[in-house]
């Protein structure tokens, strides 16, 4: 979406990204590496592309092959298992191989600008690792923050002083090219970014913890931020800059942030494996939904995501799409694509 807005519809980007879909899609904790897929295509000695034909090796899951099938860009895999040194090597190889006209490091939400000790911070590891790697590359890289505050980790007002030039403000037209993807992709931050571009305003409840996220006029904006200032501020990024393994990165995260988000995923995966699967019974689900919505309204919530509804109703991640279809079919007026709008029910 950003590539089309900044560089035109004819441009084809190479998107270097994590295969880290959390437990909603991938029951295996942590990010996936090159050894977790079949059918990858080698771009450079340490960088592989994920084409539409690639498949995660069971029981792992990944949205990247389907994204590659539906979007025209090349998706290349960040391999965090070699630490920041390994990711920097991947970037150096891509720069030499592709000779790109521009390189943008994009973070939705802005927690890449965190110090690391903020009490609301939940998932700093991937951002810090990427920032540490990018700061070692001998090529100009622009740090962009889209949707300040939309990941529910740092409030947008805490980010204002760190945001620079306004690069773009997304509109409803910008979202048209990814509308079909948003019908199935579980990313809450991207979903809220698109929703605010389409005009949604209010407070959206997200994640398993039910974090409230403000949907404001800042939601669809993209700002430039200073890479050196971000590194100077981000204690975790500075600590992991010479790491050569993901285990080292996790150790630093535990020391600086007090936790590793992958530990959280390990604990949650163990709990999910012990839980008996629930049946998605329409009448029971709708009754539960009404109770959830009534309580959410009392909390001042106007929207939520299908991921959050799935977890709030104690359903499994693989039931999210069936739940989504049920709710949209039964109550289409509440579908504020790609979010669910919470309203009072008539007595």
Backbone torsions as a table, in degrees:
resi	resn	phi	psi	omega
1	UNK	NA	-44.6	178.8
2	UNK	-68.9	-39.8	-179.6
3	UNK	-59.4	-44.2	179.3
4	UNK	-65.1	-39.2	-178.2
5	UNK	-67.3	-38.7	-174.4
6	UNK	-92.3	-31.5	-170.3
7	UNK	-121.8	-4.2	176.2
8	UNK	98.2	157.2	-175.1
9	UNK	-68.4	-22.1	-176.6
10	UNK	-84.5	-13.3	-178.7
11	UNK	-71.8	143.1	174.5
12	UNK	-120.3	118.5	-176.6
13	UNK	-94.9	156.7	164.8
14	UNK	-103.6	117.8	-176.5
15	UNK	-103.7	108.2	178.0
16	UNK	-88.7	117.0	-169.6
17	UNK	-147.1	162.8	176.0
18	UNK	-79.9	147.1	164.6
19	UNK	-96.0	82.9	-174.6
20	UNK	-142.3	86.2	-174.0
21	UNK	-96.9	10.7	-179.6
22	UNK	58.4	-175.5	-168.4
23	UNK	-79.7	-9.3	179.4
24	UNK	-66.7	-33.1	-179.6
25	UNK	-111.3	-40.3	-174.0
26	UNK	-113.2	111.4	-178.1
27	UNK	-72.4	-7.1	-179.3
28	UNK	-92.7	124.4	-178.3
29	UNK	-61.7	149.7	174.8
30	UNK	83.9	178.5	180.0
31	UNK	-80.0	157.6	176.6
32	UNK	-94.1	145.3	177.2
33	UNK	-110.7	-174.8	-176.0
34	UNK	-62.2	-28.5	-177.7
35	UNK	-80.4	-1.4	179.3
36	UNK	-95.2	4.6	-177.4
37	UNK	-129.0	154.5	163.9
38	UNK	-112.6	153.6	174.4
39	UNK	80.6	18.4	176.4
40	UNK	-72.9	156.4	178.4
41	UNK	-114.7	127.8	-177.3
42	UNK	-76.8	122.5	176.1
43	UNK	-96.0	-44.2	177.4
44	UNK	-140.2	175.5	-179.5
45	UNK	-54.1	-32.0	-177.9
46	UNK	-118.6	7.1	-179.1
47	UNK	-122.3	128.1	176.3
48	UNK	-118.1	142.7	173.9
49	UNK	-89.9	151.2	177.0
50	UNK	-107.5	97.3	179.4
51	UNK	-81.1	174.1	-179.5
52	UNK	-60.3	-28.3	-176.6
53	UNK	-81.6	-12.5	-179.4
54	UNK	-66.4	153.8	179.2
55	UNK	-140.4	136.5	172.1
56	UNK	-69.4	145.6	-179.8
57	UNK	-82.7	123.3	-177.4
58	UNK	-55.3	142.5	8.7
59	UNK	-89.1	8.9	-177.7
60	UNK	-65.3	157.2	176.0
61	UNK	-133.7	158.2	178.7
62	UNK	-159.8	142.8	175.6
63	UNK	-89.2	-8.7	-172.8
64	UNK	-62.6	-42.9	178.9
65	UNK	-59.9	-39.2	179.4
66	UNK	-70.0	-37.2	174.8
67	UNK	-60.6	-42.2	179.0
68	UNK	-63.3	-32.0	179.8
69	UNK	-73.6	-32.7	-172.7
70	UNK	-98.9	-17.7	-179.9
71	UNK	-118.6	154.1	-170.9
72	UNK	-87.6	-3.1	-177.4
73	UNK	-83.0	162.5	175.0
74	UNK	-91.1	128.1	178.3
75	UNK	-103.3	117.1	178.6
76	UNK	-108.2	150.2	-169.1
77	UNK	-98.3	117.5	168.4
78	UNK	-69.4	127.3	177.5
79	UNK	-108.0	98.4	-175.1
80	UNK	-77.7	-4.1	-174.7
81	UNK	-73.4	-8.4	173.8
82	UNK	-103.3	14.8	178.1
83	UNK	68.3	-169.3	-179.0
84	UNK	-65.3	-33.1	178.4
85	UNK	-62.1	-39.4	179.2
86	UNK	-69.6	-41.1	178.5
87	UNK	-66.4	-39.3	176.4
88	UNK	-61.3	-39.3	177.7
89	UNK	-63.7	-41.9	176.6
90	UNK	-58.2	-44.9	-179.8
91	UNK	-64.3	-44.4	179.0
92	UNK	-58.9	-43.1	-179.8
93	UNK	-64.8	-41.5	179.8
94	UNK	-65.5	-40.4	178.8
95	UNK	-61.8	-43.7	178.5
96	UNK	-65.7	-39.1	-175.7
97	UNK	-76.0	-42.2	-172.1
98	UNK	-94.5	-25.5	-173.1
99	UNK	46.8	59.3	-172.9
100	UNK	-68.5	150.1	176.7
101	UNK	-76.6	-21.8	178.2
102	UNK	-156.9	153.3	176.3
103	UNK	-133.2	120.3	178.5
104	UNK	-117.3	131.7	171.5
105	UNK	-99.8	111.7	-173.2
106	UNK	-109.1	128.3	174.2
107	UNK	-123.8	125.9	174.6
108	UNK	-89.5	122.2	177.7
109	UNK	111.6	-44.6	175.6
110	UNK	99.9	7.9	180.0
111	UNK	-72.9	-3.5	171.1
112	UNK	-66.1	-17.8	179.3
113	UNK	-92.8	7.2	-178.0
114	UNK	-72.4	159.3	172.0
115	UNK	-78.0	-41.9	-178.6
116	UNK	124.7	-15.7	-178.0
117	UNK	-110.1	7.5	-179.8
118	UNK	-64.9	134.6	-176.3
119	UNK	-65.5	-21.7	-179.0
120	UNK	-89.4	-6.3	-176.3
121	UNK	-74.3	129.9	-176.0
122	UNK	-119.0	-31.7	-173.5
123	UNK	-140.9	69.8	-176.2
124	UNK	-85.9	-12.2	-167.1
125	UNK	-64.2	-50.2	-176.2
126	UNK	-63.7	-41.3	-179.8
127	UNK	-65.2	-45.8	-178.6
128	UNK	-63.6	-40.9	-179.8
129	UNK	-63.8	-43.7	-179.6
130	UNK	-67.1	-42.8	178.8
131	UNK	-60.7	-44.5	179.8
132	UNK	-60.9	-39.2	180.0
133	UNK	-69.8	-44.3	-176.9
134	UNK	-63.8	-32.5	-179.2
135	UNK	-71.1	-9.6	179.7
136	UNK	-100.7	-3.2	-175.1
137	UNK	-87.0	134.9	-179.4
138	UNK	-87.3	64.2	178.3
139	UNK	-160.6	149.0	179.7
140	UNK	-69.1	124.3	178.1
141	UNK	-124.9	130.7	179.3
142	UNK	-99.5	127.4	178.3
143	UNK	-90.7	122.2	-179.6
144	UNK	-119.7	139.2	176.0
145	UNK	-118.8	119.8	176.9
146	UNK	-105.5	143.8	176.6
147	UNK	56.3	61.6	-178.3
148	UNK	-52.9	126.1	178.3
149	UNK	86.3	-4.3	-172.4
150	UNK	-74.9	-11.8	178.0
151	UNK	-89.9	0.9	174.3
152	UNK	76.3	13.8	-176.4
153	UNK	-105.7	-42.4	175.4
154	UNK	-123.1	127.4	177.9
155	UNK	-61.0	144.6	-176.7
156	UNK	-60.0	-32.4	-179.5
157	UNK	-66.9	-25.7	177.7
158	UNK	-75.3	-14.9	-175.8
159	UNK	-98.7	-14.2	-170.8
160	UNK	-52.0	-45.7	-175.1
161	UNK	-69.4	-15.8	-177.6
162	UNK	-99.8	-6.7	-178.1
163	UNK	-92.4	133.9	-178.9
164	UNK	-102.0	-133.2	-174.5
165	UNK	-54.7	134.1	172.2
166	UNK	-74.6	116.3	-175.7
167	UNK	-89.9	-37.7	-177.3
168	UNK	-165.6	151.4	169.2
169	UNK	-121.2	116.7	-178.0
170	UNK	-66.7	146.1	175.5
171	UNK	-120.5	173.0	178.0
172	UNK	-58.1	-36.2	-179.8
173	UNK	-62.5	-36.2	179.5
174	UNK	-61.6	-28.8	-175.1
175	UNK	-83.5	-10.5	-173.7
176	UNK	-59.8	-37.4	-175.6
177	UNK	-69.6	-19.4	-179.5
178	UNK	-114.5	10.0	-177.5
179	UNK	-56.5	-42.2	-178.0
180	UNK	-67.8	-34.0	178.5
181	UNK	-66.7	-40.3	-178.9
182	UNK	-66.6	-15.0	177.1
183	UNK	-70.5	-20.2	-177.3
184	UNK	-130.6	-24.5	-175.1
185	UNK	-74.6	134.5	-172.1
186	UNK	-84.8	0.9	-175.9
187	UNK	-60.4	115.6	-179.5
188	UNK	-73.2	-41.6	-177.8
189	UNK	-63.2	-45.3	178.3
190	UNK	-66.0	-37.2	177.3
191	UNK	-61.3	-44.0	178.6
192	UNK	-69.6	-34.5	176.0
193	UNK	-59.6	-47.4	179.3
194	UNK	-66.2	-39.7	-179.0
195	UNK	-63.6	-42.1	178.7
196	UNK	-68.1	-33.0	175.7
197	UNK	-64.1	-29.6	178.8
198	UNK	-88.2	-1.4	173.9
199	UNK	108.5	1.0	-179.9
200	UNK	-66.3	135.4	177.4
201	UNK	-138.9	147.5	-179.8
202	UNK	143.8	-143.7	178.2
203	UNK	-131.3	124.4	-176.5
204	UNK	-109.4	133.4	179.0
205	UNK	-96.3	130.3	-172.5
206	UNK	-133.9	169.1	175.2
207	UNK	61.3	176.5	-179.7
208	UNK	-68.0	-27.8	-178.0
209	UNK	-82.0	-8.8	179.9
210	UNK	70.1	44.9	-179.8
211	UNK	-70.3	133.6	177.7
212	UNK	-84.6	130.6	-179.6
213	UNK	-123.7	128.7	-179.4
214	UNK	-78.8	129.9	175.2
215	UNK	-100.1	102.8	-172.9
216	UNK	-126.4	-176.7	177.6
217	UNK	-66.2	-18.4	176.4
218	UNK	-76.7	-18.8	-175.7
219	UNK	-52.7	-47.1	-177.0
220	UNK	-87.1	11.3	-176.7
221	UNK	-88.9	154.8	174.8
222	UNK	-126.5	122.7	-178.7
223	UNK	-118.3	150.5	170.2
224	UNK	-84.0	148.0	175.6
225	UNK	-133.8	155.6	-177.6
226	UNK	-81.4	120.7	-176.3
227	UNK	-63.4	-43.4	-178.8
228	UNK	-66.2	-40.1	177.2
229	UNK	-64.7	-38.5	178.5
230	UNK	-62.6	-43.8	179.1
231	UNK	-65.7	-41.5	179.5
232	UNK	-61.8	-33.4	-178.3
233	UNK	-82.6	-36.2	-170.7
234	UNK	-84.5	99.4	-176.7
235	UNK	-63.0	-39.1	-178.8
236	UNK	-66.1	-41.7	178.9
237	UNK	-60.3	-43.1	179.4
238	UNK	-65.0	-36.7	-177.3
239	UNK	-69.3	-32.8	-173.6
240	UNK	-94.9	5.2	-168.1
241	UNK	-62.1	-27.4	-179.8
242	UNK	-110.1	13.5	-178.4
243	UNK	-67.8	150.7	179.7
244	UNK	-123.8	11.9	176.5
245	UNK	-154.9	156.4	176.8
246	UNK	-68.6	-31.2	176.9
247	UNK	-59.8	-41.7	177.6
248	UNK	-62.4	-41.3	180.0
249	UNK	-62.2	-43.6	178.6
250	UNK	-62.1	-40.9	179.4
251	UNK	-59.4	-45.4	178.5
252	UNK	-64.5	-37.2	179.2
253	UNK	-63.6	-41.3	178.2
254	UNK	-64.1	-38.0	-178.0
255	UNK	-71.1	-42.0	-172.7
256	UNK	-90.1	-43.1	-176.2
257	UNK	-95.5	-16.2	-178.3
258	UNK	90.4	2.0	-177.4
259	UNK	-165.9	164.7	166.6
260	UNK	-118.6	129.3	-179.7
261	UNK	-63.5	-23.4	177.5
262	UNK	-72.7	-33.2	172.6
263	UNK	-59.2	-41.9	177.8
264	UNK	-59.7	-44.0	179.2
265	UNK	-65.0	-38.4	178.4
266	UNK	-61.5	-45.4	-179.3
267	UNK	-65.9	-41.6	-179.5
268	UNK	-67.7	-39.0	179.0
269	UNK	-62.9	-40.2	178.4
270	UNK	-63.9	-40.3	178.9
271	UNK	-66.3	-41.8	-179.9
272	UNK	-65.1	-36.9	-179.9
273	UNK	-66.2	-28.1	-179.5
274	UNK	-84.2	-15.6	-174.7
275	UNK	-83.9	134.8	178.3
276	UNK	-70.2	136.0	-179.9
277	UNK	-65.5	142.7	178.8
278	UNK	-100.6	148.8	176.1
279	UNK	-85.0	143.3	177.5
280	UNK	-90.0	88.7	180.0
281	UNK	-95.9	117.0	-171.5
282	UNK	-51.7	-50.5	-176.7
283	UNK	-63.2	-41.4	179.8
284	UNK	-66.9	-41.1	-179.7
285	UNK	-64.0	-43.7	-178.9
286	UNK	-66.2	-34.7	176.8
287	UNK	-66.6	-43.4	176.8
288	UNK	-62.9	-39.6	-179.2
289	UNK	-62.4	-41.9	-179.6
290	UNK	-62.3	-39.4	177.2
291	UNK	-66.4	-43.8	177.9
292	UNK	-59.4	-45.1	-177.8
293	UNK	-65.4	-40.0	179.3
294	UNK	-61.4	-43.1	179.1
295	UNK	-69.1	-37.1	179.3
296	UNK	-65.5	-40.3	177.3
297	UNK	-60.9	-38.4	177.4
298	UNK	-64.1	-27.0	178.3
299	UNK	-86.3	-0.8	-179.6
300	UNK	83.7	19.9	-177.9
301	UNK	-86.6	133.6	178.7
302	UNK	-108.3	-24.4	-178.3
303	UNK	-140.2	162.6	169.7
304	UNK	-151.6	174.2	179.2
305	UNK	-104.7	159.2	177.4
306	UNK	-68.5	-27.1	173.3
307	UNK	-61.8	-47.1	-177.2
308	UNK	-66.3	-40.6	178.2
309	UNK	-61.1	-43.0	179.8
310	UNK	-56.2	-46.7	-178.3
311	UNK	-74.6	-35.7	-179.7
312	UNK	-65.9	-30.2	179.0
313	UNK	-92.5	9.2	177.3
314	UNK	61.0	33.6	175.1
315	UNK	-94.2	163.5	178.8
316	UNK	-81.5	154.8	-179.9
317	UNK	-57.2	-34.2	-178.7
318	UNK	-74.7	-3.0	175.5
319	UNK	-97.3	-0.1	-174.6
320	UNK	-61.2	-44.2	-177.9
321	UNK	-66.9	-39.2	177.7
322	UNK	-65.2	-40.2	177.5
323	UNK	-63.3	-43.5	179.9
324	UNK	-58.9	-46.9	179.2
325	UNK	-61.4	-42.1	179.8
326	UNK	-60.0	-49.1	-176.1
327	UNK	-67.0	-41.9	-179.3
328	UNK	-67.3	-38.1	178.6
329	UNK	-66.7	-39.9	-177.0
330	UNK	-80.7	-35.1	-174.5
331	UNK	-137.2	64.8	-175.7
332	UNK	-60.6	-26.2	-178.1
333	UNK	-67.5	-16.2	-179.6
334	UNK	-95.3	-1.5	179.9
335	UNK	-83.6	105.8	178.2
336	UNK	-107.0	77.0	-164.9
337	UNK	-46.5	130.1	0.5
338	UNK	-96.6	20.2	-177.8
339	UNK	-99.4	171.2	175.4
340	UNK	-109.8	123.1	-179.4
341	UNK	-89.1	131.7	-176.9
342	UNK	-94.8	126.3	-178.8
343	UNK	-133.4	162.4	175.3
344	UNK	-75.2	144.2	177.7
345	UNK	-93.6	142.6	177.8
346	UNK	-65.0	144.7	179.4
347	UNK	-70.3	NA	NA
